[in-house]
Amino acid sequence: MADAPTTEFWKDIPAIANVFKPDALPEAYIANAPTDDERYYVPFSDTVSSRPLWISPTQNKWADILMAKSAGLVNRHYHPHEVFAYTISGKWGYLEHDWTATAGDFVYETPGEGHTLVAYEHKDPMKTFFIVKGPLIWLDDKGEADGYFDVHDYIKMCREHYEKVGIGADYVDTLFR
């Protein structure tokens, strides 16, 4: 339950009695989403990990916090759909662009944009909240398609990691909406 109001002007307004439509799923609430507990970060590459926050297997979408504790790299890829990013801490960017994101920066990635994600050395770990729709299409050094990674690959990777670290593979199921 939410904290009880004290002096807020809206303190006497009652909550809605019937919050969810009959077929609606409950919201996903995760306290301390950018946690420092590394067990929740699934290795995405040798130097970058991902903490899933929300997963939609039917829409091939997920929201996560990408983290690199030092210099990091996510291999070249492009997205056939849009991606949103909000930087929580650290410093990151794409080799192909002229900007570098730091805490508080927002990035909208247009569909079909190819890039190489890099995390810089920084006093704070790079933690960025992403909303990813559709697969990542892996690219070779020439920018040609070389494979893909979609929500089902993500789910499998997360289940294997959470089982290995003792959280349990079924933890991932709690994130499905």
N, C-alpha and C positions, 0 to 999 in steps of 0.2 A: 504494500500500500504506500502511496505517496506520503511525504511528510505532511502533517496537519498544518494548515495555515494558522498564522497568529495575527498579524496586523495587516495582511494584504487586503486590498480593497475588494477582492473577489472571494473572501473567506466564507461568505454565507451562500455562495452559489453551489447547489448540489451537483454531484457528478451525474452523468447520463446513466439511466437505469439499464438500458439495453444497448450495451456498447457494440457488440459484434452482430453482424448479420448472421443468419443461421449457418451459412457455409464458410464463414470467414475463419481464418486461422489466427491464433493469438500473435501479438507482436513479438518481436525478438528484442530482448533487453539484455545487454551484456555490460555489466559494470566494469570499469577500468579496462576498456577495450585495448588500449595500447600498453598492456601489462608488460612488466619486465620478466615475468615468468616464462622463460624460453621454451618450456615444454609445449606451450600453445602455438609456437611458431614452427610451421612445417617447412623443412628445407625445400626451396624452390630451385635453387642452383647451389653451387658450392659456396657461394658468398651471400646469398639473399634468401630470406625465409618469409613465409606468409602465414598470418593468423586469420583464418576464415571467421567471418562474423555472421554472414547470411549467405545461403546457397539456394538457388532455384534450379533444380535438375530439369524441370519442364521448360524453363525459359533459357537454359544454358547461360545463366548469369550468376555472379557472386560478388560479394563485397568482402574486402579483406584489408588488413594492415600489412603492407610489405615492409620488411625490416632488414637493414644491413648494419652490423655493428662497426664495420670499417669499410674500406673500399670494396665495392660490390659490383656485380654485373648480372643482368638478365639478358640472355642471348637475343640476337636480332629477331624481330618479329613484327608483324603488323596485325591490326584488328580490323575485321570486316564490319564491325559495329563500333559505336561510340564508347569511350571510356572517360570516366571522371576521376580526378585525383585531388586530394587535399593534403598538403604536407604538414605533419604534426611536429616533426623535429628532424634535425640533420640537414643534409644537402644532397641533391640528386638532379639528374637531367638526362638528356638524350644526346648522344654524340652528334646526331644529325640536326640539332637545333642550337640557336644562339642564346638561350636562357638557361639559368640554373635555379632550381626551386629550393627554397628554404622555408622554415616554419611560417605557416600562415598563407603560403602560396597555393593557388588553385590552378589546375590544368584541365582543359577539355581537349581530348584527343579525337580528331575527326576520323570517321570510318575510312579505312584504306591507308592509313598513315603507317609507314614503316619506321622503325627506330631501334636503337640499342640503348637500353636503360642502364645507367651507371650511377652508383652511389659514391660520393667523395669521402675522403678522410675528413672527420669533423669531430669536435669534442662531444657531440651528442650522436647517438645512433640515428640513421635515417629511418624514420617511420612515416609512412605515407598511406593514407586511407584511399583505396581504389574501389570503384564500382566498375566491374568488367562485364560486358555483354557479349556473348558469343565466344568463339575460340580465339586463341592466339595462333597465328600461322607463322611457324618458324621459318626463318629466311637464312639462306647461305650468304657467303661473303659478297656475292654479286646481287643480292636482294631477291633471289628466286626462291619460291616456296620449297621447303625442305621438311615438311611435317606439320603437325598441329598439336594443340593442347586445348582440350575443352573441359566443360564442367565435370564430365564423367571421369576424365583423367585426374582432375583436381580432387574429386571425392575419393577416388582410389588412393591417391597419394596421401591425403589427410587421414583416411582410415588406417593405412599402414603405419604412419607416424604415430598416431595417437595410441594405437595398440602397443607399439614398441616402447613408448615413454610411460605407459601405465595409466593413461587417462581413459583408454578404452576406445575401440574402433567405433562403437555406437554413438560416441559423443558427436560425431559429424551429423548424425540424423537429427539431433536437436536443433541444428541450424537450418534445416530445410523449411522453406515456406513456398 
